[in-house]
Amino acid sequence: MLRGDWFDHHPHAIDFDKLPKVPKQHVVVSDVTAAGGGVNQHNYLVDHDGRFWAMWSDGPAIEDRVGQVVKYATSDDGLEWSAPEFLTGYPPDSGPDSPHDNTRRPEGFRYIARGFWVRDGQLLALTTERHFPYPEGPWLPKNPTGGPCPTET
């Protein structure tokens, strides 16, 4: 994966001071603090047909709460971005007017950004719809009481 005069195929021997420097500029695509709070996570960025596309999960408070949506923005240069737009809309019975919004109740749903995929030249955005409670599995800690993962009420 690494190639260059500065790399001798031994990762522990890399002289980081000799690595090429890539110019950078910090840009905020979606500022949740300006929108009154919330959380942006699961972010993806792709360059497709000369345009940058960013996609992320946009939640109402902290991560993975009921009512989470997926939003996107586009840019021609990676510096100036369009205003964020909804990719998914609100999950069924889980929007801001729902009694389940911003909770982890088992009645609620959330959408999660899962990446971009180019198929036959067409850019596709991948999302999932998740229901609470969290499923248990080898990738998640078990409830110490042996029961299902607790949900918030």
ZAPA-166007 format. One record per atom (N, C-alpha, C): residue number from 1; residue in three letters; chain; atom name; x, y, z. Coordinates in steps of 0.05 Angstrom, whole numbers, plus 5000, padded with zeros to 4 digits. Example, Ala and Ser with C-alpha at 12.3 -4.5 7.8 and 13.67 -1.06 7.14 Angstrom:
<padrens>
1 / ALA / A / N / 5264 / 4886 / 5156 $
1 / ALA / A / CA / 5246 / 4910 / 5156 $
1 / ALA / A / C / 5264 / 4934 / 5156 $
2 / SER / A / N / 5257 / 4955 / 5142 $
2 / SER / A / CA / 5273 / 4979 / 5143 $
2 / SER / A / C / 5258 / 5001 / 5157 $
</padrens>
This chain:
<padrens>
1 / MET / A / N / 5016 / 4976 / 5000 $
1 / MET / A / CA / 5000 / 5000 / 5000 $
1 / MET / A / C / 5017 / 5025 / 5000 $
2 / LEU / A / N / 5037 / 5026 / 5016 $
2 / LEU / A / CA / 5054 / 5050 / 5017 $
2 / LEU / A / C / 5076 / 5047 / 4996 $
3 / ARG / A / N / 5080 / 5068 / 4981 $
3 / ARG / A / CA / 5101 / 5069 / 4961 $
3 / ARG / A / C / 5114 / 5096 / 4961 $
4 / GLY / A / N / 5140 / 5097 / 4957 $
4 / GLY / A / CA / 5155 / 5122 / 4955 $
4 / GLY / A / C / 5184 / 5118 / 4964 $
5 / ASP / A / N / 5200 / 5138 / 4957 $
5 / ASP / A / CA / 5229 / 5136 / 4964 $
5 / ASP / A / C / 5233 / 5135 / 4994 $
6 / TRP / A / N / 5214 / 5145 / 5009 $
6 / TRP / A / CA / 5216 / 5147 / 5038 $
6 / TRP / A / C / 5208 / 5122 / 5052 $
7 / PHE / A / N / 5198 / 5101 / 5038 $
7 / PHE / A / CA / 5188 / 5077 / 5050 $
7 / PHE / A / C / 5205 / 5053 / 5041 $
8 / ASP / A / N / 5216 / 5039 / 5061 $
8 / ASP / A / CA / 5233 / 5016 / 5054 $
8 / ASP / A / C / 5219 / 4989 / 5060 $
9 / HIS / A / N / 5193 / 4989 / 5061 $
9 / HIS / A / CA / 5176 / 4965 / 5066 $
9 / HIS / A / C / 5177 / 4954 / 5094 $
10 / HIS / A / N / 5187 / 4971 / 5113 $
10 / HIS / A / CA / 5187 / 4964 / 5141 $
10 / HIS / A / C / 5172 / 4986 / 5156 $
11 / PRO / A / N / 5146 / 4982 / 5162 $
11 / PRO / A / CA / 5130 / 5004 / 5174 $
11 / PRO / A / C / 5142 / 5016 / 5199 $
12 / HIS / A / N / 5156 / 5000 / 5215 $
12 / HIS / A / CA / 5168 / 5011 / 5240 $
12 / HIS / A / C / 5192 / 5029 / 5235 $
13 / ALA / A / N / 5202 / 5028 / 5210 $
13 / ALA / A / CA / 5226 / 5045 / 5203 $
13 / ALA / A / C / 5218 / 5071 / 5189 $
14 / ILE / A / N / 5192 / 5077 / 5187 $
14 / ILE / A / CA / 5184 / 5102 / 5174 $
14 / ILE / A / C / 5193 / 5126 / 5189 $
15 / ASP / A / N / 5206 / 5144 / 5175 $
15 / ASP / A / CA / 5214 / 5170 / 5187 $
15 / ASP / A / C / 5191 / 5190 / 5180 $
16 / PHE / A / N / 5174 / 5194 / 5199 $
16 / PHE / A / CA / 5150 / 5210 / 5195 $
16 / PHE / A / C / 5156 / 5239 / 5187 $
17 / ASP / A / N / 5180 / 5249 / 5195 $
17 / ASP / A / CA / 5188 / 5276 / 5187 $
17 / ASP / A / C / 5193 / 5278 / 5157 $
18 / LYS / A / N / 5198 / 5256 / 5144 $
18 / LYS / A / CA / 5204 / 5256 / 5115 $
18 / LYS / A / C / 5180 / 5249 / 5098 $
19 / LEU / A / N / 5157 / 5244 / 5110 $
19 / LEU / A / CA / 5133 / 5238 / 5095 $
19 / LEU / A / C / 5124 / 5263 / 5079 $
20 / PRO / A / N / 5113 / 5259 / 5055 $
20 / PRO / A / CA / 5103 / 5282 / 5040 $
20 / PRO / A / C / 5081 / 5297 / 5055 $
21 / LYS / A / N / 5081 / 5323 / 5054 $
21 / LYS / A / CA / 5061 / 5339 / 5067 $
21 / LYS / A / C / 5039 / 5345 / 5047 $
22 / VAL / A / N / 5014 / 5340 / 5055 $
22 / VAL / A / CA / 4991 / 5346 / 5038 $
22 / VAL / A / C / 4979 / 5371 / 5048 $
23 / PRO / A / N / 4975 / 5391 / 5030 $
23 / PRO / A / CA / 4962 / 5416 / 5039 $
23 / PRO / A / C / 4934 / 5410 / 5049 $
24 / LYS / A / N / 4925 / 5425 / 5069 $
24 / LYS / A / CA / 4898 / 5420 / 5080 $
24 / LYS / A / C / 4884 / 5447 / 5086 $
25 / GLN / A / N / 4858 / 5445 / 5087 $
25 / GLN / A / CA / 4842 / 5467 / 5095 $
25 / GLN / A / C / 4817 / 5456 / 5109 $
26 / HIS / A / N / 4811 / 5465 / 5133 $
26 / HIS / A / CA / 4789 / 5455 / 5149 $
26 / HIS / A / C / 4763 / 5467 / 5139 $
27 / VAL / A / N / 4743 / 5449 / 5134 $
27 / VAL / A / CA / 4717 / 5458 / 5125 $
27 / VAL / A / C / 4696 / 5443 / 5141 $
28 / VAL / A / N / 4675 / 5457 / 5150 $
28 / VAL / A / CA / 4653 / 5445 / 5163 $
28 / VAL / A / C / 4630 / 5442 / 5143 $
29 / VAL / A / N / 4620 / 5418 / 5139 $
29 / VAL / A / CA / 4599 / 5413 / 5120 $
29 / VAL / A / C / 4572 / 5416 / 5133 $
30 / SER / A / N / 4569 / 5407 / 5158 $
30 / SER / A / CA / 4544 / 5409 / 5172 $
30 / SER / A / C / 4550 / 5414 / 5202 $
31 / ASP / A / N / 4542 / 5437 / 5212 $
31 / ASP / A / CA / 4548 / 5445 / 5239 $
31 / ASP / A / C / 4523 / 5441 / 5256 $
32 / VAL / A / N / 4523 / 5419 / 5272 $
32 / VAL / A / CA / 4500 / 5413 / 5288 $
32 / VAL / A / C / 4496 / 5433 / 5311 $
33 / THR / A / N / 4518 / 5446 / 5320 $
33 / THR / A / CA / 4515 / 5465 / 5341 $
33 / THR / A / C / 4499 / 5490 / 5331 $
34 / ALA / A / N / 4503 / 5497 / 5306 $
34 / ALA / A / CA / 4488 / 5520 / 5295 $
34 / ALA / A / C / 4458 / 5513 / 5292 $
35 / ALA / A / N / 4452 / 5487 / 5289 $
35 / ALA / A / CA / 4424 / 5479 / 5286 $
35 / ALA / A / C / 4411 / 5473 / 5312 $
36 / GLY / A / N / 4423 / 5480 / 5335 $
36 / GLY / A / CA / 4411 / 5476 / 5360 $
36 / GLY / A / C / 4418 / 5450 / 5375 $
37 / GLY / A / N / 4439 / 5437 / 5365 $
37 / GLY / A / CA / 4448 / 5412 / 5378 $
37 / GLY / A / C / 4443 / 5388 / 5361 $
38 / GLY / A / N / 4448 / 5365 / 5372 $
38 / GLY / A / CA / 4445 / 5340 / 5358 $
38 / GLY / A / C / 4473 / 5327 / 5354 $
39 / VAL / A / N / 4473 / 5308 / 5336 $
39 / VAL / A / CA / 4498 / 5294 / 5331 $
39 / VAL / A / C / 4500 / 5286 / 5301 $
40 / ASN / A / N / 4523 / 5289 / 5289 $
40 / ASN / A / CA / 4528 / 5278 / 5263 $
40 / ASN / A / C / 4549 / 5256 / 5266 $
41 / GLN / A / N / 4544 / 5233 / 5253 $
41 / GLN / A / CA / 4562 / 5211 / 5255 $
41 / GLN / A / C / 4559 / 5193 / 5230 $
42 / HIS / A / N / 4575 / 5173 / 5228 $
42 / HIS / A / CA / 4574 / 5154 / 5205 $
42 / HIS / A / C / 4578 / 5169 / 5179 $
43 / ASN / A / N / 4598 / 5186 / 5177 $
43 / ASN / A / CA / 4602 / 5204 / 5154 $
43 / ASN / A / C / 4617 / 5189 / 5132 $
44 / TYR / A / N / 4610 / 5196 / 5107 $
44 / TYR / A / CA / 4622 / 5184 / 5083 $
44 / TYR / A / C / 4626 / 5207 / 5063 $
45 / LEU / A / N / 4648 / 5204 / 5047 $
45 / LEU / A / CA / 4655 / 5224 / 5027 $
45 / LEU / A / C / 4663 / 5210 / 5002 $
46 / VAL / A / N / 4654 / 5219 / 4979 $
46 / VAL / A / CA / 4661 / 5206 / 4954 $
46 / VAL / A / C / 4664 / 5228 / 4932 $
47 / ASP / A / N / 4682 / 5224 / 4914 $
47 / ASP / A / CA / 4685 / 5241 / 4890 $
47 / ASP / A / C / 4673 / 5225 / 4867 $
48 / HIS / A / N / 4651 / 5235 / 4856 $
48 / HIS / A / CA / 4638 / 5221 / 4834 $
48 / HIS / A / C / 4631 / 5241 / 4811 $
49 / ASP / A / N / 4641 / 5235 / 4787 $
49 / ASP / A / CA / 4635 / 5252 / 4764 $
49 / ASP / A / C / 4643 / 5281 / 4769 $
50 / GLY / A / N / 4665 / 5286 / 4782 $
50 / GLY / A / CA / 4675 / 5313 / 4786 $
50 / GLY / A / C / 4661 / 5328 / 4808 $
51 / ARG / A / N / 4645 / 5315 / 4824 $
51 / ARG / A / CA / 4631 / 5328 / 4846 $
51 / ARG / A / C / 4635 / 5312 / 4872 $
52 / PHE / A / N / 4639 / 5326 / 4894 $
52 / PHE / A / CA / 4641 / 5313 / 4920 $
52 / PHE / A / C / 4613 / 5309 / 4932 $
53 / TRP / A / N / 4609 / 5286 / 4944 $
53 / TRP / A / CA / 4584 / 5280 / 4958 $
53 / TRP / A / C / 4591 / 5272 / 4986 $
54 / ALA / A / N / 4578 / 5284 / 5006 $
54 / ALA / A / CA / 4582 / 5277 / 5034 $
54 / ALA / A / C / 4555 / 5267 / 5045 $
55 / MET / A / N / 4555 / 5246 / 5061 $
55 / MET / A / CA / 4531 / 5235 / 5073 $
55 / MET / A / C / 4537 / 5228 / 5102 $
56 / TRP / A / N / 4517 / 5231 / 5119 $
56 / TRP / A / CA / 4521 / 5225 / 5148 $
56 / TRP / A / C / 4494 / 5220 / 5161 $
57 / SER / A / N / 4496 / 5207 / 5184 $
57 / SER / A / CA / 4472 / 5203 / 5202 $
57 / SER / A / C / 4470 / 5228 / 5219 $
58 / ASP / A / N / 4446 / 5239 / 5220 $
58 / ASP / A / CA / 4441 / 5264 / 5235 $
58 / ASP / A / C / 4420 / 5258 / 5256 $
59 / GLY / A / N / 4429 / 5258 / 5281 $
59 / GLY / A / CA / 4411 / 5250 / 5303 $
59 / GLY / A / C / 4401 / 5274 / 5320 $
60 / PRO / A / N / 4380 / 5269 / 5335 $
60 / PRO / A / CA / 4367 / 5291 / 5350 $
60 / PRO / A / C / 4382 / 5299 / 5375 $
61 / ALA / A / N / 4399 / 5282 / 5386 $
61 / ALA / A / CA / 4413 / 5290 / 5411 $
61 / ALA / A / C / 4440 / 5276 / 5412 $
62 / ILE / A / N / 4440 / 5252 / 5423 $
62 / ILE / A / CA / 4465 / 5236 / 5424 $
62 / ILE / A / C / 4462 / 5214 / 5403 $
63 / GLU / A / N / 4483 / 5198 / 5400 $
63 / GLU / A / CA / 4483 / 5179 / 5378 $
63 / GLU / A / C / 4461 / 5158 / 5380 $
64 / ASP / A / N / 4452 / 5151 / 5356 $
64 / ASP / A / CA / 4433 / 5129 / 5352 $
64 / ASP / A / C / 4407 / 5131 / 5368 $
65 / ARG / A / N / 4395 / 5154 / 5368 $
65 / ARG / A / CA / 4369 / 5157 / 5381 $
65 / ARG / A / C / 4347 / 5155 / 5360 $
66 / VAL / A / N / 4323 / 5149 / 5369 $
66 / VAL / A / CA / 4299 / 5148 / 5352 $
66 / VAL / A / C / 4296 / 5175 / 5338 $
67 / GLY / A / N / 4290 / 5174 / 5313 $
67 / GLY / A / CA / 4286 / 5199 / 5297 $
67 / GLY / A / C / 4311 / 5207 / 5281 $
68 / GLN / A / N / 4333 / 5191 / 5283 $
68 / GLN / A / CA / 4357 / 5197 / 5268 $
68 / GLN / A / C / 4351 / 5194 / 5238 $
69 / VAL / A / N / 4361 / 5213 / 5222 $
69 / VAL / A / CA / 4357 / 5213 / 5193 $
69 / VAL / A / C / 4385 / 5212 / 5180 $
70 / VAL / A / N / 4384 / 5209 / 5153 $
70 / VAL / A / CA / 4409 / 5211 / 5138 $
70 / VAL / A / C / 4407 / 5236 / 5120 $
71 / LYS / A / N / 4428 / 5252 / 5121 $
71 / LYS / A / CA / 4429 / 5277 / 5105 $
71 / LYS / A / C / 4454 / 5276 / 5087 $
72 / TYR / A / N / 4454 / 5294 / 5067 $
72 / TYR / A / CA / 4476 / 5296 / 5048 $
72 / TYR / A / C / 4481 / 5325 / 5040 $
73 / ALA / A / N / 4504 / 5330 / 5029 $
73 / ALA / A / CA / 4511 / 5356 / 5017 $
73 / ALA / A / C / 4530 / 5350 / 4994 $
74 / THR / A / N / 4532 / 5369 / 4975 $
74 / THR / A / CA / 4550 / 5366 / 4952 $
74 / THR / A / C / 4568 / 5390 / 4949 $
75 / SER / A / N / 4590 / 5386 / 4935 $
75 / SER / A / CA / 4609 / 5408 / 4931 $
75 / SER / A / C / 4624 / 5403 / 4905 $
76 / ASP / A / N / 4630 / 5424 / 4890 $
76 / ASP / A / CA / 4646 / 5422 / 4866 $
76 / ASP / A / C / 4676 / 5422 / 4872 $
77 / ASP / A / N / 4684 / 5435 / 4895 $
77 / ASP / A / CA / 4712 / 5438 / 4900 $
77 / ASP / A / C / 4721 / 5427 / 4928 $
78 / GLY / A / N / 4702 / 5416 / 4944 $
78 / GLY / A / CA / 4708 / 5406 / 4970 $
78 / GLY / A / C / 4711 / 5427 / 4991 $
79 / LEU / A / N / 4708 / 5453 / 4984 $
79 / LEU / A / CA / 4710 / 5475 / 5003 $
79 / LEU / A / C / 4683 / 5489 / 5008 $
80 / GLU / A / N / 4669 / 5493 / 4987 $
80 / GLU / A / CA / 4642 / 5506 / 4989 $
80 / GLU / A / C / 4621 / 5484 / 4985 $
81 / TRP / A / N / 4604 / 5480 / 5005 $
81 / TRP / A / CA / 4585 / 5459 / 5005 $
81 / TRP / A / C / 4556 / 5469 / 5004 $
82 / SER / A / N / 4539 / 5453 / 4992 $
82 / SER / A / CA / 4510 / 5460 / 4992 $
82 / SER / A / C / 4499 / 5457 / 5020 $
83 / ALA / A / N / 4476 / 5468 / 5024 $
83 / ALA / A / CA / 4463 / 5465 / 5050 $
83 / ALA / A / C / 4455 / 5435 / 5053 $
84 / PRO / A / N / 4457 / 5424 / 5077 $
84 / PRO / A / CA / 4449 / 5396 / 5081 $
84 / PRO / A / C / 4419 / 5392 / 5073 $
85 / GLU / A / N / 4415 / 5369 / 5061 $
85 / GLU / A / CA / 4388 / 5361 / 5053 $
85 / GLU / A / C / 4382 / 5333 / 5063 $
86 / PHE / A / N / 4356 / 5327 / 5067 $
86 / PHE / A / CA / 4348 / 5300 / 5076 $
86 / PHE / A / C / 4352 / 5280 / 5053 $
87 / LEU / A / N / 4365 / 5258 / 5059 $
87 / LEU / A / CA / 4366 / 5236 / 5041 $
87 / LEU / A / C / 4344 / 5216 / 5046 $
88 / THR / A / N / 4337 / 5213 / 5072 $
88 / THR / A / CA / 4317 / 5192 / 5079 $
88 / THR / A / C / 4290 / 5203 / 5088 $
89 / GLY / A / N / 4289 / 5226 / 5100 $
89 / GLY / A / CA / 4264 / 5234 / 5114 $
89 / GLY / A / C / 4264 / 5221 / 5141 $
90 / TYR / A / N / 4243 / 5225 / 5157 $
90 / TYR / A / CA / 4242 / 5213 / 5184 $
90 / TYR / A / C / 4232 / 5185 / 5182 $
91 / PRO / A / N / 4242 / 5167 / 5200 $
91 / PRO / A / CA / 4233 / 5140 / 5201 $
91 / PRO / A / C / 4203 / 5138 / 5208 $
92 / PRO / A / N / 4190 / 5116 / 5202 $
92 / PRO / A / CA / 4161 / 5114 / 5208 $
92 / PRO / A / C / 4155 / 5118 / 5238 $
93 / ASP / A / N / 4136 / 5136 / 5244 $
93 / ASP / A / CA / 4127 / 5141 / 5271 $
93 / ASP / A / C / 4150 / 5149 / 5290 $
94 / SER / A / N / 4171 / 5162 / 5279 $
94 / SER / A / CA / 4194 / 5168 / 5296 $
94 / SER / A / C / 4205 / 5196 / 5291 $
95 / GLY / A / N / 4189 / 5214 / 5279 $
95 / GLY / A / CA / 4198 / 5241 / 5274 $
95 / GLY / A / C / 4195 / 5259 / 5299 $
96 / PRO / A / N / 4201 / 5285 / 5296 $
96 / PRO / A / CA / 4200 / 5303 / 5318 $
96 / PRO / A / C / 4174 / 5305 / 5333 $
97 / ASP / A / N / 4152 / 5298 / 5319 $
97 / ASP / A / CA / 4125 / 5299 / 5332 $
97 / ASP / A / C / 4118 / 5273 / 5345 $
98 / SER / A / N / 4135 / 5253 / 5344 $
98 / SER / A / CA / 4130 / 5227 / 5355 $
98 / SER / A / C / 4137 / 5226 / 5385 $
99 / PRO / A / N / 4122 / 5212 / 5402 $
99 / PRO / A / CA / 4129 / 5210 / 5430 $
99 / PRO / A / C / 4155 / 5194 / 5434 $
100 / HIS / A / N / 4164 / 5180 / 5413 $
100 / HIS / A / CA / 4188 / 5164 / 5414 $
100 / HIS / A / C / 4213 / 5179 / 5406 $
101 / ASP / A / N / 4210 / 5203 / 5394 $
101 / ASP / A / CA / 4233 / 5218 / 5384 $
101 / ASP / A / C / 4253 / 5223 / 5406 $
102 / ASN / A / N / 4278 / 5220 / 5399 $
102 / ASN / A / CA / 4301 / 5226 / 5417 $
102 / ASN / A / C / 4301 / 5208 / 5441 $
103 / THR / A / N / 4292 / 5183 / 5438 $
103 / THR / A / CA / 4293 / 5163 / 5459 $
103 / THR / A / C / 4306 / 5138 / 5447 $
104 / ARG / A / N / 4307 / 5117 / 5463 $
104 / ARG / A / CA / 4315 / 5091 / 5453 $
104 / ARG / A / C / 4293 / 5071 / 5460 $
105 / ARG / A / N / 4269 / 5079 / 5457 $
105 / ARG / A / CA / 4246 / 5061 / 5462 $
105 / ARG / A / C / 4244 / 5040 / 5440 $
106 / PRO / A / N / 4233 / 5017 / 5447 $
106 / PRO / A / CA / 4231 / 4995 / 5427 $
106 / PRO / A / C / 4211 / 5002 / 5405 $
107 / GLU / A / N / 4194 / 5021 / 5408 $
107 / GLU / A / CA / 4175 / 5028 / 5387 $
107 / GLU / A / C / 4187 / 5046 / 5366 $
108 / GLY / A / N / 4211 / 5056 / 5370 $
108 / GLY / A / CA / 4223 / 5075 / 5352 $
108 / GLY / A / C / 4242 / 5064 / 5331 $
109 / PHE / A / N / 4247 / 5081 / 5311 $
109 / PHE / A / CA / 4265 / 5073 / 5289 $
109 / PHE / A / C / 4285 / 5096 / 5285 $
110 / ARG / A / N / 4307 / 5089 / 5271 $
110 / ARG / A / CA / 4327 / 5109 / 5262 $
110 / ARG / A / C / 4339 / 5099 / 5236 $
111 / TYR / A / N / 4348 / 5118 / 5220 $
111 / TYR / A / CA / 4363 / 5112 / 5196 $
111 / TYR / A / C / 4393 / 5116 / 5201 $
112 / ILE / A / N / 4409 / 5100 / 5188 $
112 / ILE / A / CA / 4438 / 5102 / 5191 $
112 / ILE / A / C / 4452 / 5103 / 5164 $
113 / ALA / A / N / 4469 / 5122 / 5160 $
113 / ALA / A / CA / 4485 / 5123 / 5135 $
113 / ALA / A / C / 4504 / 5100 / 5135 $
114 / ARG / A / N / 4507 / 5086 / 5111 $
114 / ARG / A / CA / 4524 / 5063 / 5110 $
114 / ARG / A / C / 4544 / 5063 / 5087 $
115 / GLY / A / N / 4545 / 5085 / 5071 $
115 / GLY / A / CA / 4566 / 5087 / 5051 $
115 / GLY / A / C / 4555 / 5093 / 5023 $
116 / PHE / A / N / 4573 / 5097 / 5005 $
116 / PHE / A / CA / 4567 / 5102 / 4977 $
116 / PHE / A / C / 4576 / 5077 / 4961 $
117 / TRP / A / N / 4562 / 5073 / 4938 $
117 / TRP / A / CA / 4569 / 5051 / 4920 $
117 / TRP / A / C / 4564 / 5061 / 4892 $
118 / VAL / A / N / 4583 / 5058 / 4875 $
118 / VAL / A / CA / 4580 / 5064 / 4846 $
118 / VAL / A / C / 4575 / 5038 / 4832 $
119 / ARG / A / N / 4551 / 5037 / 4819 $
119 / ARG / A / CA / 4543 / 5013 / 4804 $
119 / ARG / A / C / 4534 / 5021 / 4776 $
120 / ASP / A / N / 4547 / 5009 / 4756 $
120 / ASP / A / CA / 4541 / 5016 / 4729 $
120 / ASP / A / C / 4542 / 5046 / 4724 $
121 / GLY / A / N / 4562 / 5060 / 4737 $
121 / GLY / A / CA / 4566 / 5088 / 4733 $
121 / GLY / A / C / 4547 / 5106 / 4749 $
122 / GLN / A / N / 4528 / 5094 / 4764 $
122 / GLN / A / CA / 4509 / 5109 / 4779 $
122 / GLN / A / C / 4517 / 5109 / 4809 $
123 / LEU / A / N / 4517 / 5133 / 4821 $
123 / LEU / A / CA / 4524 / 5135 / 4850 $
123 / LEU / A / C / 4499 / 5128 / 4866 $
124 / LEU / A / N / 4503 / 5109 / 4884 $
124 / LEU / A / CA / 4481 / 5100 / 4903 $
124 / LEU / A / C / 4490 / 5106 / 4931 $
125 / ALA / A / N / 4471 / 5115 / 4948 $
125 / ALA / A / CA / 4475 / 5120 / 4976 $
125 / ALA / A / C / 4463 / 5096 / 4991 $
126 / LEU / A / N / 4478 / 5084 / 5009 $
126 / LEU / A / CA / 4468 / 5061 / 5024 $
126 / LEU / A / C / 4460 / 5070 / 5052 $
127 / THR / A / N / 4437 / 5062 / 5061 $
127 / THR / A / CA / 4427 / 5068 / 5088 $
127 / THR / A / C / 4414 / 5043 / 5100 $
128 / THR / A / N / 4411 / 5043 / 5126 $
128 / THR / A / CA / 4396 / 5021 / 5139 $
128 / THR / A / C / 4375 / 5034 / 5157 $
129 / GLU / A / N / 4354 / 5019 / 5162 $
129 / GLU / A / CA / 4334 / 5027 / 5182 $
129 / GLU / A / C / 4338 / 5008 / 5205 $
130 / ARG / A / N / 4340 / 5020 / 5229 $
130 / ARG / A / CA / 4345 / 5004 / 5253 $
130 / ARG / A / C / 4322 / 5008 / 5272 $
131 / HIS / A / N / 4315 / 4987 / 5285 $
131 / HIS / A / CA / 4294 / 4987 / 5305 $
131 / HIS / A / C / 4306 / 4982 / 5333 $
132 / PHE / A / N / 4295 / 4992 / 5353 $
132 / PHE / A / CA / 4305 / 4987 / 5380 $
132 / PHE / A / C / 4289 / 4964 / 5392 $
133 / PRO / A / N / 4299 / 4949 / 5411 $
133 / PRO / A / CA / 4325 / 4953 / 5424 $
133 / PRO / A / C / 4348 / 4942 / 5407 $
134 / TYR / A / N / 4372 / 4949 / 5415 $
134 / TYR / A / CA / 4396 / 4939 / 5401 $
134 / TYR / A / C / 4395 / 4908 / 5401 $
135 / PRO / A / N / 4403 / 4896 / 5379 $
135 / PRO / A / CA / 4406 / 4866 / 5380 $
135 / PRO / A / C / 4431 / 4859 / 5395 $
136 / GLU / A / N / 4431 / 4837 / 5408 $
136 / GLU / A / CA / 4455 / 4828 / 5421 $
136 / GLU / A / C / 4470 / 4810 / 5402 $
137 / GLY / A / N / 4495 / 4809 / 5404 $
137 / GLY / A / CA / 4512 / 4793 / 5387 $
137 / GLY / A / C / 4540 / 4793 / 5396 $
138 / PRO / A / N / 4558 / 4779 / 5383 $
138 / PRO / A / CA / 4586 / 4779 / 5392 $
138 / PRO / A / C / 4599 / 4806 / 5389 $
139 / TRP / A / N / 4588 / 4825 / 5374 $
139 / TRP / A / CA / 4599 / 4851 / 5369 $
139 / TRP / A / C / 4590 / 4871 / 5391 $
140 / LEU / A / N / 4571 / 4863 / 5408 $
140 / LEU / A / CA / 4560 / 4881 / 5428 $
140 / LEU / A / C / 4564 / 4869 / 5456 $
141 / PRO / A / N / 4568 / 4885 / 5476 $
141 / PRO / A / CA / 4570 / 4874 / 5503 $
141 / PRO / A / C / 4543 / 4862 / 5511 $
142 / LYS / A / N / 4543 / 4842 / 5526 $
142 / LYS / A / CA / 4519 / 4829 / 5537 $
142 / LYS / A / C / 4510 / 4844 / 5562 $
143 / ASN / A / N / 4484 / 4843 / 5567 $
143 / ASN / A / CA / 4473 / 4854 / 5591 $
143 / ASN / A / C / 4483 / 4837 / 5614 $
144 / PRO / A / N / 4496 / 4849 / 5635 $
144 / PRO / A / CA / 4507 / 4833 / 5657 $
144 / PRO / A / C / 4486 / 4817 / 5672 $
145 / THR / A / N / 4460 / 4825 / 5670 $
145 / THR / A / CA / 4439 / 4809 / 5684 $
145 / THR / A / C / 4431 / 4785 / 5668 $
146 / GLY / A / N / 4441 / 4782 / 5643 $
146 / GLY / A / CA / 4434 / 4760 / 5626 $
146 / GLY / A / C / 4409 / 4764 / 5609 $
147 / GLY / A / N / 4395 / 4786 / 5614 $
147 / GLY / A / CA / 4371 / 4792 / 5598 $
147 / GLY / A / C / 4378 / 4807 / 5573 $
148 / PRO / A / N / 4358 / 4817 / 5559 $
148 / PRO / A / CA / 4363 / 4833 / 5535 $
148 / PRO / A / C / 4376 / 4859 / 5541 $
149 / CYS / A / N / 4389 / 4872 / 5522 $
149 / CYS / A / CA / 4401 / 4898 / 5526 $
149 / CYS / A / C / 4379 / 4918 / 5535 $
150 / PRO / A / N / 4385 / 4933 / 5556 $
150 / PRO / A / CA / 4364 / 4952 / 5566 $
150 / PRO / A / C / 4358 / 4974 / 5546 $
151 / THR / A / N / 4334 / 4984 / 5547 $
151 / THR / A / CA / 4326 / 5007 / 5530 $
151 / THR / A / C / 4318 / 5029 / 5549 $
152 / GLU / A / N / 4320 / 5053 / 5538 $
152 / GLU / A / CA / 4313 / 5077 / 5553 $
152 / GLU / A / C / 4284 / 5082 / 5552 $
153 / THR / A / N / 4272 / 5092 / 5573 $
153 / THR / A / CA / 4243 / 5099 / 5573 $
153 / THR / A / C / 4240 / 5128 / 5578 $
</padrens>
